[in-house]
Amino acid sequence: NVTWTCAASGGATCMASGTGNINDLIDLPANSSATYSVAATVKPTASGSLVNNVSITAPGGVTDSTPANNADADTDSVIADTTPPSPPTIASIGSTSNTSPAIKGKADAGSSVVVLLDNAPFCTVTADSNGDWSCPASVIAEGGHTVSATASDAANNTSSAATMTFTIDTTPPAAPAVTSPASGGATNDQTPAFGGTAEPGSTVTVQVDGADVCTATTNGA
């Protein structure tokens, strides 16, 4: 895919633009110039030499006093891109009751991010110009899950996988048990200690006569 433009000066004339090979009839008065600029798309996996040849022929009836400078060539080296992008990052979720949590993160801008949920395809998205990527919202079953993500560039180089684990928990814990003060008991202590048992890691809010008196987190035992 090749496009080109021509900029003329000093009274020269040329076709303003075109595609493919340049085959243009130009007028070049003395001390004038015509400059062609070429843009070409090369496959990211291409390698080797890129050779551009150019020649100019004087029209019939015109004697060219210096024909030796009417042809030139330019050779450039094309090096294949074999460097994979950086592994993407995945934003942590932890434990949540949201059954449609945001699966998102960061990756090299423009890279294609393939996301697996529990080793099954979940989404394929493109990181934006800031490197942000996000899967469309989707309902996920309750329980523990593993997300993995890889990033691929235009040359199909693929990064190593990043992983993240999270848990969806929509089941409320069992009611806590109050062991102190004893139920129905009496005390002359105006600042009694409240204690009991609850699901490990849960947050317990204690109320007396409908008013909150404390909030505590149970240990993991």
C-alpha positions in Angstrom: 0.0 0.0 0.0 1.9 3.0 -1.3 0.8 6.7 -1.5 2.8 9.6 -2.6 2.7 13.4 -2.9 4.6 16.0 -4.9 5.7 19.5 -3.9 6.8 21.7 -6.7 8.7 25.0 -6.4 10.4 27.6 -8.7 7.8 27.3 -11.4 7.9 23.5 -11.7 4.6 21.6 -12.0 3.7 18.0 -11.1 0.8 15.8 -10.1 -0.1 16.6 -6.5 -0.6 13.1 -5.2 -1.2 9.5 -6.3 -0.9 5.8 -5.3 1.3 3.0 -6.3 4.3 3.6 -8.6 5.1 7.2 -9.5 4.7 7.8 -13.2 4.3 11.5 -13.6 4.9 14.1 -16.4 6.5 17.1 -14.8 7.7 20.5 -16.0 11.1 21.6 -14.6 12.2 25.0 -15.6 15.8 26.0 -14.8 16.5 26.3 -11.1 13.1 24.7 -10.2 12.5 21.5 -8.2 9.9 18.8 -7.6 10.0 16.8 -4.4 8.2 13.5 -4.1 7.3 12.0 -0.7 6.4 8.4 -0.5 4.6 6.5 2.3 4.4 2.8 2.3 3.0 0.2 4.7 5.3 -2.8 5.3 4.1 -5.9 7.1 5.5 -6.0 10.7 6.9 -9.4 10.0 8.8 -8.3 6.9 12.6 -8.3 6.9 15.3 -7.7 4.3 16.1 -4.8 2.0 13.6 -2.2 0.7 14.9 -0.8 -2.5 13.4 2.4 -4.2 14.5 3.1 -7.7 13.9 6.5 -9.5 14.6 7.7 -13.0 13.7 10.7 -15.1 13.6 10.9 -18.9 13.8 14.1 -20.9 11.0 14.6 -23.4 11.5 14.2 -27.1 13.4 17.0 -28.8 15.1 18.0 -25.6 18.9 17.4 -25.1 19.9 16.6 -21.6 23.4 17.8 -20.9 23.9 15.7 -17.8 22.0 12.4 -18.2 24.2 10.7 -15.6 22.2 12.2 -12.8 18.8 11.1 -14.1 18.6 7.9 -12.0 19.1 7.0 -8.4 18.3 4.3 -5.9 17.8 4.1 -2.1 18.1 1.0 -0.1 16.8 0.6 3.5 17.0 -2.3 5.8 13.7 -3.7 7.2 14.1 -5.5 10.5 11.3 -7.7 11.7 9.7 -6.9 15.1 10.3 -10.0 17.3 10.0 -8.3 20.7 6.9 -9.1 22.6 5.0 -6.4 24.4 5.1 -6.1 28.2 2.7 -8.4 30.0 -0.6 -6.6 30.8 -1.7 -5.8 34.3 -5.0 -6.8 35.8 -6.8 -4.6 38.4 -7.3 -6.5 41.7 -10.9 -7.4 42.7 -10.4 -9.4 45.9 -13.6 -10.6 47.3 -16.9 -9.1 46.2 -20.6 -9.6 46.1 -20.8 -8.0 42.7 -21.6 -10.7 40.1 -20.4 -8.5 37.2 -17.1 -7.1 38.5 -15.0 -5.0 36.2 -12.2 -7.0 34.5 -9.8 -4.3 33.4 -6.2 -3.3 33.5 -3.2 -1.7 31.6 -1.2 -2.9 28.5 0.9 -1.4 25.8 -1.2 1.2 23.9 -2.7 -0.4 20.8 -2.0 -4.0 21.8 -4.6 -6.7 21.6 -5.4 -8.1 25.0 -6.8 -11.6 25.2 -8.5 -12.4 28.6 -9.3 -15.9 29.9 -11.6 -16.6 32.9 -10.8 -19.9 34.5 -8.9 -20.9 31.3 -12.0 -20.2 29.1 -12.1 -17.3 26.6 -13.7 -14.2 28.2 -12.9 -11.2 26.0 -10.5 -9.8 23.5 -10.1 -6.0 23.5 -7.6 -3.4 22.3 -5.8 -1.2 24.8 -6.5 2.5 24.1 -3.9 5.3 23.6 -3.5 5.5 27.4 -3.0 1.7 27.7 -6.3 1.1 29.4 -8.3 -2.0 28.6 -11.6 -3.3 29.9 -13.8 -6.3 29.2 -17.5 -5.8 28.6 -19.6 -6.4 31.8 -20.6 -10.1 32.2 -22.3 -12.1 34.9 -19.9 -14.4 36.7 -20.8 -17.4 38.9 -20.3 -17.3 42.6 -17.0 -18.8 43.9 -13.3 -18.4 43.3 -12.0 -17.5 39.9 -8.7 -16.9 38.0 -8.2 -14.3 35.3 -5.3 -14.4 32.9 -4.4 -11.9 30.2 -1.8 -11.7 27.4 -1.0 -8.8 25.0 -0.1 -9.1 21.3 1.3 -6.4 19.1 0.9 -5.7 15.4 3.6 -8.3 14.5 1.7 -11.0 16.5 4.3 -11.1 19.2 2.6 -12.2 22.4 3.5 -11.3 26.0 3.7 -13.7 28.9 0.5 -14.1 30.8 -0.5 -12.0 33.8 -2.9 -13.6 36.4 -5.3 -12.4 39.1 -7.6 -14.4 41.4 -10.8 -13.1 43.0 -13.9 -14.4 44.7 -17.6 -13.7 44.2 -19.5 -14.3 47.4 -23.2 -13.5 47.5 -24.1 -15.8 50.4 -24.6 -13.9 53.7 -22.8 -15.3 56.7 -24.6 -17.1 59.5 -25.8 -15.0 62.4 -23.1 -14.4 65.0 -23.4 -15.9 68.5 -23.1 -13.7 71.6 -21.3 -15.4 74.4 -20.7 -12.5 76.7 -22.5 -11.0 78.6 -24.5 -14.2 79.0 -28.0 -14.0 77.6 -30.5 -13.1 80.4 -27.7 -12.4 82.9 -27.3 -9.4 85.1 -24.2 -7.2 85.8 -23.4 -4.0 87.7 -20.6 -3.2 85.1 -21.8 -0.2 83.1 -19.1 -0.9 80.4 -19.5 -4.6 79.9 -17.3 -6.5 77.3 -19.2 -8.0 74.4 -17.9 -11.1 72.8 -18.9 -14.1 70.7 -18.2 -16.0 67.5 -18.9 -15.4 63.8 -17.7 -16.4 60.4 -13.9 -15.9 60.1 -13.1 -12.6 58.5 -16.6 -11.2 58.9 -17.4 -7.8 60.3 -19.7 -7.8 63.3 -21.7 -4.8 64.4 -23.0 -4.9 67.9 -26.1 -3.0 68.9 -27.7 -2.4 72.3 -31.3 -1.4 72.3 -31.1 -0.6 68.6 -28.0 1.6 68.8 -24.6 0.7 67.5 -22.0 0.3 70.3 -19.1 -1.3 68.4 -17.9 -2.9 65.1 -15.3 -5.6 65.1 -13.7 -8.0 62.6 -13.4 -11.7 63.5 -10.0 -13.3 63.3 -9.3 -16.1 60.8 -9.4 -18.9 63.3 
